[in-house]
Amino acid sequence: MVVLASGCAKQGVSSKAHEVHNLFYVILWLALPVFIFVEGFLLLSVIRFRRRRGDDSEPPQTSGNNVALAVFFAVPLLIITLLLAFGEKTLAQVERPVSGSGESLRVSGSQWQWSADYLKEGVTVAGVTNQRPMVIELPVDKPVHVELVAADVIHEFYVPDLLFMRNAVPGHPNSFSFTPDKLGTYDGRCAQYCGLYHTRMTFVMKVVTPSQFKLWVQQQKKASSPTGSCAITGSEVELEAQHIAWDKSCIGVAAGKPWKLDLENKDSGIAHNFAIYDTSSRKHRYYLSPNVTGPAKKTFTVPALQAGKYYFQCNIHGPAMSGTLIVGPPSES
């Protein structure tokens, strides 16, 4: 039954996952003789050396057996050495970066959601805590290079079908790569306890054909573009953060003069801030407010900006809390 049950082990959806899957069977076949030996001697001892009815005599006592002692140490040492050799070989293959160009992602974990920047395409996707998980799409048979970061506490990127997990540590980016080789939809989650909604910090990884991926990128770019202009409010904007989301996805202010931001954070015990960048790629930052831990409301003065379109987000929770800032003359609507 044990051997039959082992057939349920996932094979994985990448070449590195296949290596981990093969290591599982190496460990199984090395452990099986140990299991049979131990259980066999246990049963033998129970049957052969059991107390017989009416026999209250003490069995013969021995002071030890040098051969048995040598075997006791030698066999486990041999098994551990083999496990170490196979394990280190598999670890080296899993850790080795995948060669060749492909997709480059910056995946960020924050309480309690994931976001991902597609660095080549300029596309950003994100989940929203308690509402929807992040969905990332990847082309099949193309290398994927991931830079993993955390905005607050330690999180862990885990896709069971990749047979792999990696910690996202604040201030210490981690990187890894893999090549998905099987079409399908695979669930992922944070596997490191990170707070109140840890169990809901999930995401979905979809492996699609290259043509489907290209179409998806086009759809994401179109969806991220504002469908219209925001009303220019002049010199003051009210912005509310609740359930780790902004109440507005687009705000407008007058160009050429400082403006006030009334930031109200309704998320109890959770900090938010407000940052302005040139685009969602965040190559140039124009402003960053201090953190506001909820429930609280604070007013900040934002420096004057030239007319144009900008990107804003909470730097603690990343693209999951983001939107478009339109700067223009007050007559725009």
FILUM-123964 format. One record per residue (C-alpha): chain; residue number from 1; x, y, z; residue in three letters. Coordinates in steps of 0.1 Angstrom, whole numbers, padded with zeros to 4 digits, always signed. Layout:
N
unit/pos/east/north/up/code
A/NUM/X/Y/Z/ALA
...
This chain:
333
unit/pos/east/north/up/code
A/1/+0000/+0000/+0000/MET
A/2/+0028/+0024/+0008/VAL
A/3/+0044/+0018/-0026/VAL
A/4/+0011/+0022/-0043/LEU
A/5/+0003/+0054/-0024/ALA
A/6/+0037/+0068/-0035/SER
A/7/+0024/+0069/-0071/GLY
A/8/+0002/+0099/-0060/CYS
A/9/+0033/+0121/-0057/ALA
A/10/+0031/+0151/-0081/LYS
A/11/+0054/+0149/-0111/GLN
A/12/+0056/+0187/-0114/GLY
A/13/+0053/+0210/-0143/VAL
A/14/+0090/+0220/-0150/SER
A/15/+0123/+0202/-0156/SER
A/16/+0134/+0212/-0121/LYS
A/17/+0102/+0198/-0106/ALA
A/18/+0109/+0165/-0124/HIS
A/19/+0143/+0163/-0107/GLU
A/20/+0127/+0168/-0073/VAL
A/21/+0101/+0141/-0082/HIS
A/22/+0129/+0117/-0091/ASN
A/23/+0146/+0124/-0058/LEU
A/24/+0114/+0114/-0040/PHE
A/25/+0116/+0079/-0055/TYR
A/26/+0153/+0077/-0047/VAL
A/27/+0145/+0084/-0011/ILE
A/28/+0116/+0059/-0012/LEU
A/29/+0137/+0030/-0025/TRP
A/30/+0164/+0038/+0000/LEU
A/31/+0140/+0039/+0029/ALA
A/32/+0120/+0008/+0018/LEU
A/33/+0147/-0017/+0028/PRO
A/34/+0151/+0000/+0062/VAL
A/35/+0114/-0001/+0068/PHE
A/36/+0112/-0038/+0058/ILE
A/37/+0143/-0046/+0080/PHE
A/38/+0130/-0028/+0111/VAL
A/39/+0094/-0041/+0108/GLU
A/40/+0107/-0076/+0100/GLY
A/41/+0129/-0078/+0131/PHE
A/42/+0101/-0063/+0152/LEU
A/43/+0077/-0090/+0141/LEU
A/44/+0104/-0117/+0145/LEU
A/45/+0111/-0105/+0180/SER
A/46/+0074/-0104/+0189/VAL
A/47/+0069/-0140/+0177/ILE
A/48/+0102/-0157/+0187/ARG
A/49/+0109/-0141/+0220/PHE
A/50/+0074/-0137/+0233/ARG
A/51/+0066/-0150/+0268/ARG
A/52/+0053/-0185/+0267/ARG
A/53/+0024/-0196/+0289/ARG
A/54/+0037/-0211/+0321/GLY
A/55/+0073/-0200/+0314/ASP
A/56/+0084/-0174/+0340/ASP
A/57/+0121/-0179/+0335/SER
A/58/+0143/-0150/+0325/GLU
A/59/+0157/-0153/+0289/PRO
A/60/+0195/-0155/+0284/PRO
A/61/+0212/-0121/+0288/GLN
A/62/+0240/-0111/+0264/THR
A/63/+0265/-0083/+0268/SER
A/64/+0265/-0071/+0232/GLY
A/65/+0274/-0081/+0196/ASN
A/66/+0302/-0063/+0179/ASN
A/67/+0290/-0074/+0144/VAL
A/68/+0255/-0062/+0150/ALA
A/69/+0269/-0029/+0164/LEU
A/70/+0291/-0024/+0133/ALA
A/71/+0262/-0031/+0110/VAL
A/72/+0240/-0008/+0130/PHE
A/73/+0263/+0021/+0123/PHE
A/74/+0276/+0011/+0088/ALA
A/75/+0243/+0006/+0070/VAL
A/76/+0226/+0039/+0081/PRO
A/77/+0259/+0058/+0073/LEU
A/78/+0258/+0043/+0038/LEU
A/79/+0222/+0052/+0033/ILE
A/80/+0227/+0088/+0046/ILE
A/81/+0258/+0092/+0023/THR
A/82/+0237/+0081/-0007/LEU
A/83/+0209/+0104/+0003/LEU
A/84/+0233/+0133/+0007/LEU
A/85/+0249/+0127/-0027/ALA
A/86/+0215/+0125/-0046/PHE
A/87/+0201/+0154/-0026/GLY
A/88/+0230/+0177/-0033/GLU
A/89/+0229/+0168/-0069/LYS
A/90/+0192/+0176/-0071/THR
A/91/+0196/+0208/-0051/LEU
A/92/+0224/+0220/-0075/ALA
A/93/+0201/+0214/-0105/GLN
A/94/+0172/+0232/-0088/VAL
A/95/+0193/+0262/-0078/GLU
A/96/+0211/+0265/-0112/ARG
A/97/+0197/+0295/-0132/PRO
A/98/+0179/+0286/-0164/VAL
A/99/+0198/+0297/-0194/SER
A/100/+0183/+0317/-0222/GLY
A/101/+0160/+0347/-0224/SER
A/102/+0125/+0345/-0213/GLY
A/103/+0101/+0363/-0190/GLU
A/104/+0114/+0384/-0161/SER
A/105/+0091/+0390/-0132/LEU
A/106/+0095/+0409/-0100/ARG
A/107/+0071/+0392/-0075/VAL
A/108/+0063/+0411/-0044/SER
A/109/+0045/+0397/-0013/GLY
A/110/+0028/+0420/+0013/SER
A/111/+0002/+0415/+0039/GLN
A/112/-0018/+0398/+0024/TRP
A/113/-0015/+0397/-0013/GLN
A/114/+0008/+0392/-0042/TRP
A/115/+0018/+0414/-0071/SER
A/116/+0040/+0408/-0101/ALA
A/117/+0058/+0432/-0125/ASP
A/118/+0065/+0418/-0160/TYR
A/119/+0097/+0437/-0166/LEU
A/120/+0099/+0432/-0204/LYS
A/121/+0063/+0439/-0211/GLU
A/122/+0057/+0467/-0186/GLY
A/123/+0027/+0449/-0173/VAL
A/124/+0017/+0447/-0136/THR
A/125/-0008/+0423/-0120/VAL
A/126/-0019/+0421/-0084/ALA
A/127/-0044/+0404/-0061/GLY
A/128/-0066/+0422/-0036/VAL
A/129/-0068/+0407/-0001/THR
A/130/-0101/+0389/+0006/ASN
A/131/-0114/+0397/-0028/GLN
A/132/-0094/+0381/-0056/ARG
A/133/-0060/+0363/-0059/PRO
A/134/-0032/+0375/-0082/MET
A/135/-0032/+0357/-0116/VAL
A/136/+0000/+0354/-0135/ILE
A/137/+0002/+0339/-0170/GLU
A/138/+0034/+0324/-0184/LEU
A/139/+0042/+0310/-0218/PRO
A/140/+0049/+0273/-0220/VAL
A/141/+0085/+0261/-0226/ASP
A/142/+0099/+0296/-0220/LYS
A/143/+0124/+0304/-0192/PRO
A/144/+0109/+0324/-0163/VAL
A/145/+0133/+0345/-0142/HIS
A/146/+0118/+0357/-0109/VAL
A/147/+0131/+0383/-0084/GLU
A/148/+0112/+0377/-0052/LEU
A/149/+0108/+0406/-0027/VAL
A/150/+0087/+0413/+0005/ALA
A/151/+0074/+0447/+0016/ALA
A/152/+0068/+0440/+0053/ASP
A/153/+0073/+0405/+0068/VAL
A/154/+0086/+0371/+0055/ILE
A/155/+0064/+0355/+0030/HIS
A/156/+0069/+0323/+0010/GLU
A/157/+0062/+0317/-0027/PHE
A/158/+0049/+0282/-0031/TYR
A/159/+0034/+0264/-0061/VAL
A/160/+0029/+0227/-0052/PRO
A/161/+0031/+0217/-0089/ASP
A/162/+0065/+0233/-0091/LEU
A/163/+0077/+0212/-0061/LEU
A/164/+0095/+0243/-0050/PHE
A/165/+0092/+0271/-0025/MET
A/166/+0113/+0302/-0018/ARG
A/167/+0112/+0328/+0010/ASN
A/168/+0105/+0365/+0003/ALA
A/169/+0126/+0383/+0030/VAL
A/170/+0123/+0420/+0035/PRO
A/171/+0154/+0438/+0024/GLY
A/172/+0169/+0407/+0009/HIS
A/173/+0156/+0399/-0026/PRO
A/174/+0157/+0362/-0037/ASN
A/175/+0159/+0350/-0072/SER
A/176/+0151/+0318/-0090/PHE
A/177/+0142/+0305/-0124/SER
A/178/+0123/+0277/-0140/PHE
A/179/+0108/+0266/-0173/THR
A/180/+0071/+0255/-0172/PRO
A/181/+0066/+0226/-0196/ASP
A/182/+0029/+0217/-0191/LYS
A/183/-0001/+0237/-0200/LEU
A/184/-0026/+0243/-0172/GLY
A/185/-0038/+0263/-0142/THR
A/186/-0019/+0258/-0109/TYR
A/187/-0027/+0272/-0075/ASP
A/188/-0001/+0289/-0054/GLY
A/189/+0000/+0304/-0019/ARG
A/190/+0021/+0320/+0008/CYS
A/191/+0036/+0290/+0028/ALA
A/192/+0051/+0311/+0056/GLN
A/193/+0027/+0323/+0083/TYR
A/194/+0026/+0361/+0079/CYS
A/195/-0004/+0373/+0100/GLY
A/196/-0042/+0375/+0102/LEU
A/197/-0051/+0367/+0066/TYR
A/198/-0022/+0344/+0058/HIS
A/199/-0045/+0316/+0046/THR
A/200/-0061/+0339/+0020/ARG
A/201/-0028/+0351/+0005/MET
A/202/-0031/+0330/-0026/THR
A/203/-0024/+0333/-0063/PHE
A/204/-0029/+0315/-0096/VAL
A/205/-0003/+0305/-0121/MET
A/206/-0015/+0298/-0157/LYS
A/207/+0008/+0282/-0182/VAL
A/208/-0005/+0290/-0217/VAL
A/209/+0007/+0289/-0253/THR
A/210/+0029/+0317/-0266/PRO
A/211/+0001/+0331/-0287/SER
A/212/-0023/+0331/-0258/GLN
A/213/+0004/+0348/-0236/PHE
A/214/+0009/+0376/-0262/LYS
A/215/-0029/+0382/-0264/LEU
A/216/-0030/+0383/-0225/TRP
A/217/-0003/+0409/-0224/VAL
A/218/-0022/+0431/-0249/GLN
A/219/-0053/+0427/-0228/GLN
A/220/-0035/+0437/-0196/GLN
A/221/-0019/+0468/-0212/LYS
A/222/-0053/+0478/-0225/LYS
A/223/-0070/+0473/-0191/ALA
A/224/-0043/+0493/-0173/SER
A/225/-0048/+0523/-0195/SER
A/226/-0073/+0549/-0182/PRO
A/227/-0105/+0548/-0201/THR
A/228/-0110/+0585/-0196/GLY
A/229/-0097/+0615/-0178/SER
A/230/-0102/+0622/-0141/CYS
A/231/-0119/+0654/-0129/ALA
A/232/-0093/+0680/-0118/ILE
A/233/-0101/+0688/-0082/THR
A/234/-0078/+0717/-0080/GLY
A/235/-0055/+0718/-0050/SER
A/236/-0069/+0691/-0027/GLU
A/237/-0076/+0654/-0030/VAL
A/238/-0093/+0630/-0005/GLU
A/239/-0081/+0594/-0007/LEU
A/240/-0093/+0565/+0015/GLU
A/241/-0076/+0532/+0021/ALA
A/242/-0098/+0503/+0034/GLN
A/243/-0095/+0465/+0031/HIS
A/244/-0060/+0471/+0016/ILE
A/245/-0074/+0490/-0014/ALA
A/246/-0079/+0526/-0025/TRP
A/247/-0114/+0540/-0029/ASP
A/248/-0103/+0557/-0062/LYS
A/249/-0083/+0543/-0091/SER
A/250/-0079/+0577/-0108/CYS
A/251/-0074/+0611/-0092/ILE
A/252/-0068/+0645/-0109/GLY
A/253/-0050/+0677/-0096/VAL
A/254/-0040/+0710/-0111/ALA
A/255/-0006/+0714/-0127/ALA
A/256/+0022/+0737/-0116/GLY
A/257/+0013/+0741/-0079/LYS
A/258/+0015/+0721/-0047/PRO
A/259/-0017/+0703/-0036/TRP
A/260/-0030/+0687/-0004/LYS
A/261/-0036/+0650/+0000/LEU
A/262/-0061/+0640/+0027/ASP
A/263/-0052/+0604/+0033/LEU
A/264/-0076/+0584/+0055/GLU
A/265/-0065/+0549/+0065/ASN
A/266/-0094/+0527/+0078/LYS
A/267/-0074/+0495/+0081/ASP
A/268/-0068/+0490/+0118/SER
A/269/-0032/+0482/+0127/GLY
A/270/-0021/+0483/+0091/ILE
A/271/+0002/+0510/+0076/ALA
A/272/-0002/+0526/+0042/HIS
A/273/+0016/+0554/+0024/ASN
A/274/+0012/+0573/-0009/PHE
A/275/+0039/+0574/-0036/ALA
A/276/+0039/+0590/-0071/ILE
A/277/+0060/+0576/-0100/TYR
A/278/+0064/+0583/-0137/ASP
A/279/+0048/+0550/-0148/THR
A/280/+0040/+0516/-0133/SER
A/281/+0076/+0505/-0140/SER
A/282/+0085/+0530/-0112/ARG
A/283/+0118/+0542/-0127/LYS
A/284/+0115/+0577/-0112/HIS
A/285/+0097/+0586/-0080/ARG
A/286/+0083/+0621/-0075/TYR
A/287/+0069/+0618/-0040/TYR
A/288/+0065/+0595/-0010/LEU
A/289/+0045/+0603/+0021/SER
A/290/+0052/+0590/+0056/PRO
A/291/+0034/+0559/+0067/ASN
A/292/+0000/+0562/+0082/VAL
A/293/-0011/+0534/+0105/THR
A/294/-0049/+0530/+0107/GLY
A/295/-0073/+0540/+0118/PRO
A/296/-0060/+0575/+0112/ALA
A/297/-0063/+0605/+0089/LYS
A/298/-0035/+0628/+0079/LYS
A/299/-0029/+0656/+0054/THR
A/300/+0002/+0659/+0033/PHE
A/301/+0014/+0686/+0010/THR
A/302/+0025/+0672/-0024/VAL
A/303/+0050/+0692/-0045/PRO
A/304/+0039/+0707/-0078/ALA
A/305/+0039/+0685/-0108/LEU
A/306/+0040/+0692/-0145/GLN
A/307/+0010/+0684/-0166/ALA
A/308/+0008/+0648/-0176/GLY
A/309/-0001/+0613/-0165/LYS
A/310/+0015/+0596/-0135/TYR
A/311/+0012/+0564/-0115/TYR
A/312/+0005/+0562/-0078/PHE
A/313/+0006/+0534/-0053/GLN
A/314/+0010/+0524/-0016/CYS
A/315/+0046/+0515/-0014/ASN
A/316/+0039/+0490/+0014/ILE
A/317/+0014/+0470/-0006/HIS
A/318/+0026/+0477/-0041/GLY
A/319/+0006/+0475/-0074/PRO
A/320/-0023/+0459/-0055/ALA
A/321/-0030/+0495/-0042/MET
A/322/-0023/+0516/-0073/SER
A/323/-0040/+0540/-0097/GLY
A/324/-0035/+0568/-0122/THR
A/325/-0028/+0604/-0113/LEU
A/326/-0038/+0630/-0140/ILE
A/327/-0022/+0664/-0137/VAL
A/328/-0037/+0692/-0158/GLY
A/329/-0053/+0726/-0159/PRO
A/330/-0084/+0730/-0137/PRO
A/331/-0106/+0733/-0167/SER
A/332/-0101/+0696/-0177/GLU
A/333/-0128/+0671/-0167/SER
